[in-house]
Amino acid sequence: MEKTSSALWKWLETLYVTKSLANCLVLKQRLFMFRMNEG
């Protein structure tokens, strides 16, 4: 599991790279709603 939000973002980009603005916004929304487990 990625440790930082920037690393997670780069990982998501490699999985879902698109040039569509809508897809980019969906990825950003998923990133901002992502919660890491404590521990």
PQR file with spaces between the fields and no chain letter, atoms N, CA, C, O and H, PARSE charges and radii, in Angstrom:
ATOM       1  N    MET     1       0.842   -1.187    0.000 -0.4000 1.5000
ATOM       2  CA   MET     1       0.000    0.000    0.000 -0.0000 2.0000
ATOM       3  C    MET     1       0.878    1.238    0.000  0.5500 1.7000
ATOM       4  O    MET     1       1.915    1.279    0.661 -0.5500 1.4000
ATOM       5  N    GLU     2       0.464    2.215   -0.726 -0.4000 1.5000
ATOM       6  CA   GLU     2       1.227    3.456   -0.819 -0.0000 2.0000
ATOM       7  C    GLU     2       1.159    4.221    0.498  0.5500 1.7000
ATOM       8  O    GLU     2       0.149    4.179    1.200 -0.5500 1.4000
ATOM       9  H    GLU     2      -0.379    2.182   -1.263  0.4000 1.0000
ATOM      10  N    LYS     3       2.235    4.915    0.824 -0.4000 1.5000
ATOM      11  CA   LYS     3       2.334    5.626    2.100 -0.0000 2.0000
ATOM      12  C    LYS     3       1.932    7.091    2.003  0.5500 1.7000
ATOM      13  O    LYS     3       1.500    7.671    3.000 -0.5500 1.4000
ATOM      14  H    LYS     3       3.056    4.949    0.254  0.4000 1.0000
ATOM      15  N    THR     4       2.063    7.706    0.829 -0.4000 1.5000
ATOM      16  CA   THR     4       1.748    9.126    0.687 -0.0000 2.0000
ATOM      17  C    THR     4       0.674    9.323   -0.370  0.5500 1.7000
ATOM      18  O    THR     4       0.482    8.484   -1.250 -0.5500 1.4000
ATOM      19  H    THR     4       2.414    7.235    0.020  0.4000 1.0000
ATOM      20  N    SER     5      -0.020   10.449   -0.266 -0.4000 1.5000
ATOM      21  CA   SER     5      -1.073   10.726   -1.242 -0.0000 2.0000
ATOM      22  C    SER     5      -0.494   10.938   -2.635  0.5500 1.7000
ATOM      23  O    SER     5      -1.118   10.560   -3.627 -0.5500 1.4000
ATOM      24  H    SER     5       0.136   11.131    0.448  0.4000 1.0000
ATOM      25  N    SER     6       0.688   11.538   -2.722 -0.4000 1.5000
ATOM      26  CA   SER     6       1.282   11.747   -4.048 -0.0000 2.0000
ATOM      27  C    SER     6       1.665   10.421   -4.700  0.5500 1.7000
ATOM      28  O    SER     6       1.498   10.254   -5.908 -0.5500 1.4000
ATOM      29  H    SER     6       1.195   11.845   -1.916  0.4000 1.0000
ATOM      30  N    ALA     7       2.174    9.483   -3.914 -0.4000 1.5000
ATOM      31  CA   ALA     7       2.508    8.163   -4.456 -0.0000 2.0000
ATOM      32  C    ALA     7       1.243    7.436   -4.902  0.5500 1.7000
ATOM      33  O    ALA     7       1.233    6.777   -5.942 -0.5500 1.4000
ATOM      34  H    ALA     7       2.310    9.618   -2.932  0.4000 1.0000
ATOM      35  N    LEU     8       0.182    7.559   -4.115 -0.4000 1.5000
ATOM      36  CA   LEU     8      -1.093    6.942   -4.476 -0.0000 2.0000
ATOM      37  C    LEU     8      -1.631    7.555   -5.763  0.5500 1.7000
ATOM      38  O    LEU     8      -2.131    6.845   -6.635 -0.5500 1.4000
ATOM      39  H    LEU     8       0.191    8.094   -3.271  0.4000 1.0000
ATOM      40  N    TRP     9      -1.526    8.872   -5.875 -0.4000 1.5000
ATOM      41  CA   TRP     9      -2.002    9.553   -7.076 -0.0000 2.0000
ATOM      42  C    TRP     9      -1.252    9.071   -8.313  0.5500 1.7000
ATOM      43  O    TRP     9      -1.865    8.799   -9.345 -0.5500 1.4000
ATOM      44  H    TRP     9      -1.119    9.448   -5.166  0.4000 1.0000
ATOM      45  N    LYS    10       0.062    8.965   -8.215 -0.4000 1.5000
ATOM      46  CA   LYS    10       0.861    8.495   -9.352 -0.0000 2.0000
ATOM      47  C    LYS    10       0.485    7.061   -9.725  0.5500 1.7000
ATOM      48  O    LYS    10       0.436    6.716  -10.906 -0.5500 1.4000
ATOM      49  H    LYS    10       0.560    9.186   -7.376  0.4000 1.0000
ATOM      50  N    TRP    11       0.223    6.235   -8.724 -0.4000 1.5000
ATOM      51  CA   TRP    11      -0.179    4.852   -8.974 -0.0000 2.0000
ATOM      52  C    TRP    11      -1.526    4.812   -9.694  0.5500 1.7000
ATOM      53  O    TRP    11      -1.703    4.052  -10.646 -0.5500 1.4000
ATOM      54  H    TRP    11       0.263    6.515   -7.765  0.4000 1.0000
ATOM      55  N    LEU    12      -2.477    5.634   -9.238 -0.4000 1.5000
ATOM      56  CA   LEU    12      -3.781    5.679   -9.892 -0.0000 2.0000
ATOM      57  C    LEU    12      -3.662    6.180  -11.328  0.5500 1.7000
ATOM      58  O    LEU    12      -4.351    5.684  -12.220 -0.5500 1.4000
ATOM      59  H    LEU    12      -2.333    6.252   -8.465  0.4000 1.0000
ATOM      60  N    GLU    13      -2.790    7.160  -11.552 -0.4000 1.5000
ATOM      61  CA   GLU    13      -2.590    7.662  -12.906 -0.0000 2.0000
ATOM      62  C    GLU    13      -2.076    6.571  -13.834  0.5500 1.7000
ATOM      63  O    GLU    13      -2.492    6.493  -14.990 -0.5500 1.4000
ATOM      64  H    GLU    13      -2.231    7.562  -10.827  0.4000 1.0000
ATOM      65  N    THR    14      -1.180    5.732  -13.341 -0.4000 1.5000
ATOM      66  CA   THR    14      -0.653    4.669  -14.194 -0.0000 2.0000
ATOM      67  C    THR    14      -1.738    3.646  -14.531  0.5500 1.7000
ATOM      68  O    THR    14      -1.703    3.029  -15.595 -0.5500 1.4000
ATOM      69  H    THR    14      -0.842    5.795  -12.401  0.4000 1.0000
ATOM      70  N    LEU    15      -2.698    3.468  -13.626 -0.4000 1.5000
ATOM      71  CA   LEU    15      -3.779    2.519  -13.889 -0.0000 2.0000
ATOM      72  C    LEU    15      -4.838    3.095  -14.822  0.5500 1.7000
ATOM      73  O    LEU    15      -5.371    2.388  -15.677 -0.5500 1.4000
ATOM      74  H    LEU    15      -2.726    3.970  -12.762  0.4000 1.0000
ATOM      75  N    TYR    16      -5.139    4.370  -14.654 -0.4000 1.5000
ATOM      76  CA   TYR    16      -6.284    4.963  -15.352 -0.0000 2.0000
ATOM      77  C    TYR    16      -5.910    6.198  -16.163  0.5500 1.7000
ATOM      78  O    TYR    16      -6.671    7.165  -16.193 -0.5500 1.4000
ATOM      79  H    TYR    16      -4.706    4.945  -13.960  0.4000 1.0000
ATOM      80  N    VAL    17      -4.761    6.184  -16.818 -0.4000 1.5000
ATOM      81  CA   VAL    17      -4.329    7.354  -17.580 -0.0000 2.0000
ATOM      82  C    VAL    17      -5.298    7.589  -18.736  0.5500 1.7000
ATOM      83  O    VAL    17      -5.499    6.732  -19.597 -0.5500 1.4000
ATOM      84  H    VAL    17      -4.143    5.398  -16.794  0.4000 1.0000
ATOM      85  N    THR    18      -5.881    8.768  -18.723 -0.4000 1.5000
ATOM      86  CA   THR    18      -6.767    9.177  -19.814 -0.0000 2.0000
ATOM      87  C    THR    18      -6.574   10.667  -20.045  0.5500 1.7000
ATOM      88  O    THR    18      -5.995   11.368  -19.216 -0.5500 1.4000
ATOM      89  H    THR    18      -5.717    9.464  -18.024  0.4000 1.0000
ATOM      90  N    LYS    19      -7.060   11.133  -21.165 -0.4000 1.5000
ATOM      91  CA   LYS    19      -6.959   12.553  -21.472 -0.0000 2.0000
ATOM      92  C    LYS    19      -8.290   13.258  -21.261  0.5500 1.7000
ATOM      93  O    LYS    19      -8.426   14.441  -21.571 -0.5500 1.4000
ATOM      94  H    LYS    19      -7.531   10.563  -21.839  0.4000 1.0000
ATOM      95  N    SER    20      -9.257   12.544  -20.743 -0.4000 1.5000
ATOM      96  CA   SER    20     -10.582   13.101  -20.537 -0.0000 2.0000
ATOM      97  C    SER    20     -10.638   13.878  -19.224  0.5500 1.7000
ATOM      98  O    SER    20     -10.194   13.388  -18.185 -0.5500 1.4000
ATOM      99  H    SER    20      -9.147   11.583  -20.491  0.4000 1.0000
ATOM     100  N    LEU    21     -11.179   15.078  -19.277 -0.4000 1.5000
ATOM     101  CA   LEU    21     -11.308   15.892  -18.074 -0.0000 2.0000
ATOM     102  C    LEU    21     -12.226   15.216  -17.062  0.5500 1.7000
ATOM     103  O    LEU    21     -11.950   15.245  -15.862 -0.5500 1.4000
ATOM     104  H    LEU    21     -11.539   15.476  -20.121  0.4000 1.0000
ATOM     105  N    ALA    22     -13.309   14.612  -17.528 -0.4000 1.5000
ATOM     106  CA   ALA    22     -14.248   13.948  -16.626 -0.0000 2.0000
ATOM     107  C    ALA    22     -13.564   12.823  -15.865  0.5500 1.7000
ATOM     108  O    ALA    22     -13.762   12.690  -14.657 -0.5500 1.4000
ATOM     109  H    ALA    22     -13.534   14.589  -18.502  0.4000 1.0000
ATOM     110  N    ASN    23     -12.762   12.010  -16.549 -0.4000 1.5000
ATOM     111  CA   ASN    23     -12.070   10.914  -15.880 -0.0000 2.0000
ATOM     112  C    ASN    23     -11.048   11.437  -14.888  0.5500 1.7000
ATOM     113  O    ASN    23     -10.870   10.853  -13.819 -0.5500 1.4000
ATOM     114  H    ASN    23     -12.601   12.118  -17.530  0.4000 1.0000
ATOM     115  N    CYS    24     -10.377   12.522  -15.220 -0.4000 1.5000
ATOM     116  CA   CYS    24      -9.411   13.132  -14.316 -0.0000 2.0000
ATOM     117  C    CYS    24     -10.110   13.607  -13.046  0.5500 1.7000
ATOM     118  O    CYS    24      -9.587   13.425  -11.946 -0.5500 1.4000
ATOM     119  H    CYS    24     -10.522   12.997  -16.088  0.4000 1.0000
ATOM     120  N    LEU    25     -11.279   14.209  -13.187 -0.4000 1.5000
ATOM     121  CA   LEU    25     -12.020   14.689  -12.022 -0.0000 2.0000
ATOM     122  C    LEU    25     -12.496   13.535  -11.146  0.5500 1.7000
ATOM     123  O    LEU    25     -12.501   13.645   -9.920 -0.5500 1.4000
ATOM     124  H    LEU    25     -11.704   14.357  -14.080  0.4000 1.0000
ATOM     125  N    VAL    26     -12.893   12.440  -11.765 -0.4000 1.5000
ATOM     126  CA   VAL    26     -13.311   11.263  -10.998 -0.0000 2.0000
ATOM     127  C    VAL    26     -12.141   10.718  -10.189  0.5500 1.7000
ATOM     128  O    VAL    26     -12.310   10.353   -9.026 -0.5500 1.4000
ATOM     129  H    VAL    26     -12.889   12.351  -12.761  0.4000 1.0000
ATOM     130  N    LEU    27     -10.954   10.661  -10.795 -0.4000 1.5000
ATOM     131  CA   LEU    27      -9.777   10.183  -10.074 -0.0000 2.0000
ATOM     132  C    LEU    27      -9.449   11.087   -8.897  0.5500 1.7000
ATOM     133  O    LEU    27      -9.115   10.601   -7.816 -0.5500 1.4000
ATOM     134  H    LEU    27     -10.817   10.958  -11.740  0.4000 1.0000
ATOM     135  N    LYS    28      -9.539   12.388   -9.093 -0.4000 1.5000
ATOM     136  CA   LYS    28      -9.262   13.320   -8.000 -0.0000 2.0000
ATOM     137  C    LYS    28     -10.281   13.154   -6.884  0.5500 1.7000
ATOM     138  O    LYS    28      -9.923   13.212   -5.708 -0.5500 1.4000
ATOM     139  H    LYS    28      -9.809   12.783   -9.971  0.4000 1.0000
ATOM     140  N    GLN    29     -11.548   12.946   -7.237 -0.4000 1.5000
ATOM     141  CA   GLN    29     -12.579   12.743   -6.228 -0.0000 2.0000
ATOM     142  C    GLN    29     -12.286   11.483   -5.415  0.5500 1.7000
ATOM     143  O    GLN    29     -12.418   11.491   -4.191 -0.5500 1.4000
ATOM     144  H    GLN    29     -11.838   12.898   -8.193  0.4000 1.0000
ATOM     145  N    ARG    30     -11.893   10.410   -6.081 -0.4000 1.5000
ATOM     146  CA   ARG    30     -11.553    9.171   -5.374 -0.0000 2.0000
ATOM     147  C    ARG    30     -10.367    9.377   -4.443  0.5500 1.7000
ATOM     148  O    ARG    30     -10.342    8.848   -3.332 -0.5500 1.4000
ATOM     149  H    ARG    30     -11.786   10.403   -7.075  0.4000 1.0000
ATOM     150  N    LEU    31      -9.383   10.149   -4.901 -0.4000 1.5000
ATOM     151  CA   LEU    31      -8.215   10.411   -4.072 -0.0000 2.0000
ATOM     152  C    LEU    31      -8.610   11.173   -2.815  0.5500 1.7000
ATOM     153  O    LEU    31      -8.168   10.828   -1.719 -0.5500 1.4000
ATOM     154  H    LEU    31      -9.404   10.579   -5.804  0.4000 1.0000
ATOM     155  N    PHE    32      -9.435   12.204   -2.960 -0.4000 1.5000
ATOM     156  CA   PHE    32      -9.799   13.027   -1.816 -0.0000 2.0000
ATOM     157  C    PHE    32     -10.728   12.300   -0.852  0.5500 1.7000
ATOM     158  O    PHE    32     -10.782   12.653    0.326 -0.5500 1.4000
ATOM     159  H    PHE    32      -9.794   12.484   -3.850  0.4000 1.0000
ATOM     160  N    MET    33     -11.460   11.295   -1.323 -0.4000 1.5000
ATOM     161  CA   MET    33     -12.350   10.543   -0.449 -0.0000 2.0000
ATOM     162  C    MET    33     -11.656    9.339    0.177  0.5500 1.7000
ATOM     163  O    MET    33     -12.213    8.687    1.060 -0.5500 1.4000
ATOM     164  H    MET    33     -11.416   11.008   -2.280  0.4000 1.0000
ATOM     165  N    PHE    34     -10.439    9.046   -0.279 -0.4000 1.5000
ATOM     166  CA   PHE    34      -9.683    7.898    0.214 -0.0000 2.0000
ATOM     167  C    PHE    34      -9.262    8.119    1.659  0.5500 1.7000
ATOM     168  O    PHE    34      -8.774    9.197    1.998 -0.5500 1.4000
ATOM     169  H    PHE    34      -9.986    9.576   -0.996  0.4000 1.0000
ATOM     170  N    ARG    35      -9.437    7.137    2.499 -0.4000 1.5000
ATOM     171  CA   ARG    35      -9.039    7.204    3.903 -0.0000 2.0000
ATOM     172  C    ARG    35      -8.078    6.062    4.194  0.5500 1.7000
ATOM     173  O    ARG    35      -8.336    4.912    3.837 -0.5500 1.4000
ATOM     174  H    ARG    35      -9.834    6.261    2.224  0.4000 1.0000
ATOM     175  N    MET    36      -6.978    6.385    4.838 -0.4000 1.5000
ATOM     176  CA   MET    36      -6.020    5.353    5.227 -0.0000 2.0000
ATOM     177  C    MET    36      -6.422    4.786    6.592  0.5500 1.7000
ATOM     178  O    MET    36      -6.968    5.494    7.438 -0.5500 1.4000
ATOM     179  H    MET    36      -6.768    7.319    5.128  0.4000 1.0000
ATOM     180  N    ASN    37      -6.146    3.518    6.783 -0.4000 1.5000
ATOM     181  CA   ASN    37      -6.424    2.887    8.069 -0.0000 2.0000
ATOM     182  C    ASN    37      -5.402    3.328    9.102  0.5500 1.7000
ATOM     183  O    ASN    37      -4.220    3.485    8.797 -0.5500 1.4000
ATOM     184  H    ASN    37      -5.702    2.943    6.096  0.4000 1.0000
ATOM     185  N    GLU    38      -5.875    3.527   10.338 -0.4000 1.5000
ATOM     186  CA   GLU    38      -4.946    3.874   11.409 -0.0000 2.0000
ATOM     187  C    GLU    38      -4.153    2.640   11.803  0.5500 1.7000
ATOM     188  O    GLU    38      -4.631    1.510   11.704 -0.5500 1.4000
ATOM     189  H    GLU    38      -6.835    3.400   10.586  0.4000 1.0000
ATOM     190  N    GLY    39      -2.942    2.886   12.247 -0.4000 1.5000
ATOM     191  CA   GLY    39      -2.167    1.760   12.729 -0.0000 2.0000
ATOM     192  C    GLY    39      -0.891    1.705   12.074  0.5500 1.7000
ATOM     193  O    GLY    39      -0.091    0.813   12.354 -0.5500 1.4000
ATOM     194  H    GLY    39      -2.554    3.804   12.327  0.4000 1.0000
